[in-house]
Amino acid sequence: MNQLKLKICGLTIASQAEAVARLGVDAIGVIAVANTPRFLAAEHRSQLWRAVAAANPQTNRVLVVVNPKDSNLDDLYPEAGHQFLQLHGDETPERCLELQQRLDLPIWKAVRLRAKEDLVKLQAYGDVAEKLLLEPWVPNQLGGSGHTMPLEWLADFQPPCPWWIAGGIGPTNVAEAIASLQNMKLTPYGIDTSSAIEISPGIKNMELVEMMHKKLKGINLTLIPAV
């Protein structure tokens, strides 16, 4: 049986990140986008990453950025403590490859979908992104909106690489979401969640995190293996 992965994104407190890692969560995301509700400044990230690595070395440490400029790359190298770079802006496949080579980091590319037709753009990232992340487009928000994406958009989706799905998926609807995808013969690599398990932006509800982890790991995938 394949096991779906769980990524908890938007953590801002080292002690919470440590607790999440101890649960066995597969990936933790930290937001490095200034002027967003879950932003964590560079001087605080290293403490959080150290706590995660000590609690569970198997938990992937993912830094989320948007359209990074060459002049602002100093804090994006893996020496800062993260292991993966999630690009959440308008980065082209060429820019993804450039950043991967320059920073020596695997790239996860997030794509916000406005409509089903946007799925075609994902194919171009198959050779440069280790994983894709699909979520709905919401005006003036780059993620963590709590909005869900119409899963029927994915009916004919042919993923070019492993993919996460995000957008309003939490303990109350994760089983239904996975069942819908399985009925379309699709299995994501994992679920990325943030607002659905929060008290407030950046502050997680650990009871909901534990519930989400338990529910996701209890789902039996029977129709088709993940990519």
Secondary structure, DSSP 8 states (H G I E B T S, - for coil): ----EEEEE----HHHHHHHHHHT-SEEEEE--TTSTTB--HHHHHHHHHHHHHH-TTSEEEEEESS--GGG-GGGSGGGS-SEEEE-SS--HHHHHHHHHHHT--EEEEEEESSGGGGGGGGGGTTT-SEEEEEE-BTTBSS-------GGGGTT---SS-EEEESS--TTTHHHHHHHHHHTT---SEEEESGGGEEETTEE-HHHHHHHHHHHHT----S----
